Amino acid sequence: MKKLVATILALSMALSLAACGGNSPASTASTAGSGSTAVTEAGETTYGLTPFAERQTLRVGYFAGSAHAIPFYIAEQKGIFDELNIDIEYEPYTNGPAMMEASSSWDVATAGAAGDLVGMLGYDLICIGSTDYETNMGLFVRADGPLADKKAEDWKGTTWLYPSGTNAQMVLGGELDKMGLTFDDIESVNMDIASALTAFKGGQGDGIAVWNAIATSAEDAGFVRVDDAGSLGITVFNGFMATPEALAERRDLVKTAWEVYYLTWQWCNESDENMAEAVAYYLESCENEGIACDEHIAEVVMSYCAIPTLSEAVSIMTETSPDDQGLYTSRDLLQAEKDLLVTMDFLISIGKYTSDDRNTILDNQMVDNSIATECLADLDALGVQYN
């Protein structure tokens, strides 16, 4: 795959192929591929969707360095949005809470559950889908220390660097629980993941909890991955978020963004060549946003990416069953709600939220499946093929 990525990058640079579409994060030029593949026949997009009659502008809250954001970037760079008569404006962020606090600047975004909760409870934002289930949410220690043996007596009194109130803290909490420890047994330093890795390299702390490109960079730097969300079996939900204003005033645009997102991920998985191109786009997007990355890191991050297929995304947003905790009995819950509650219940356990906050999200159905069901009906009516 690495050779394929290098070939794509080299060819695109040599031929100076510029992708169609709006501005990319921190850059308007594409080096990963050509937008010429976006059109199959005159007046028909690659995915068989219907272009808007008038030019539209979609504002995307872009989570820089996160794989769950990449379908937006790929679709724009390949000219999909342009062919649909949509311009893309990016608002880049490196953490979910900051993204949610600035939600007046975007229409749709993807973010981890901790950020989603800030958006729901603080800004009335709505979750309309599920994105990446991040297994690459890892815990790292130094190779020359005793912590890799995962003994409780060695972990007591250690100092951990991580962004508090996030899924990273939840994963660290899962590891502590396995050892019979709590957060009271360690020292915690609140730090964004890039700063945490930099500080750790400089000798600060005994361990870090980080994700995506930063997690892979930590491994490449020689630090030991002692566990991650995947090995711990912890559900790390990431939501597809929309503002109430966008849903009310630009609903068709939001629906098209939803469809393009999942159909683009479908395209990525249709062949090794497509995925190699997707890896190159991920690398390019990181470089545009100043996220430390190289070809190897890009390959690893994308190999971990677990965005649902379109059919899976619909099922997650429509299938229901009782609350796993038995706390909410007014109705059965969507699978997406239950996945989101894994993070919320952890954050309630450490005092960040209350049971009343939990009920507010469920009572007000802030995980809304109407976009998913409307999109499914529209795609079926158009005869669009999806899996």
Buried (B, 14 or more C-beta within 10 A) or exposed (E): BEEBBEEBBEEBEEEEBBBBBBEBBBBEEBBBBBBEBBBEEEEEBBBBBBBEEEEBEBBBBBBBBBBBBBBBBBBBBBBBBBBBBBBBBBBBBBBBBBBBBBBEBBBBBBBBBBBBBBBBBEBEBBBBBBBBBBBBBBBBBBEEEBBBEBEEEBBEEBEBBBBBBBBBBBBBBBBBEEBEBEBEBBEBBEBBBBBBBBBBBEEBBBBBBBBBBBBBBBBEEEBBBBBBBBBBEBBBBBBBBBBEEBBEEBBEBBBBBBBBBBBBBBBBBEEEEBBBBBBBBBBBBBBBBBBBBBBBBBBBBBEBBBBBBBEBBBBBBBBEEEBEEEEBEEEEBBBBBBBBBBBBBBBBEBEBBEEEBBEBBBEEBBBBBBBBEBBBEBBEEEEBEBE
